Structures are given as C-alpha cells and as structure tokens.
C-alpha cells in the first residue's frame, strides 16, 4: 500500500505541474516574463479551459489524498 501511494504521489505531482503550466495566464506576473503576456489564438476555447480546470482539480484531489495516505502510513508504521 505504501508503494502504491508513493507512486501515485509522484505521478500526480508531475501531472499537476504539467496541468498548471498548461493554464493560460490571466494577469501579469512571472508568466508575462516568459512570454505569457502575448495572447494567441491557440489558447483554446472556454470549454477547453473549463475541462482543464476540472482535470487540474481532480488530479489535485488525488494528490492531496495520496499525501494524507502516505503521512498516515508513516505515522502508523
């Protein structure tokens, strides 16, 4: 069980980073420093953005569950 949760934590961490990087920047900040301030037509529609938000929240929930599970297993064992 510990190995499964650790693998799930690694996979969800990588997926979460990738999904967050796929989001379109809504303001200035660091994203405009790396060229995120330039708007393009390839950014996608609002449906794609909503689906990306849902996938990000789902992966984040799995990530939190795996962190709590690993923490509980470390505390117990």
Residue, then its C-alpha position, 0 to 999 in steps of 0.5 A: x500500500x505504501x508503494x502504491x501511494x508513493x507512486x501515485x504521489x509522484x505521478x500526480x505531482x508531475x501531472x499537476x505541474x504539467x496541468x498548471x503550466x498548461x493554464x493560460x495566464x490571466x494577469x501579469x506576473x512571472x508568466x508575462x516574463x516568459x512570454x505569457x503576456x502575448x495572447x494567441x489564438x491557440x489558447x483554446x476555447x472556454x470549454x477547453x479551459x473549463x475541462x482543464x480546470x476540472x482535470x487540474x482539480x481532480x488530479x489535485x484531489x488525488x494528490x492531496x489524498x495520496x499525501x494524507x495516505x502516505x503521512x498516515x502510513x508513516x505515522x502508523x508504521 
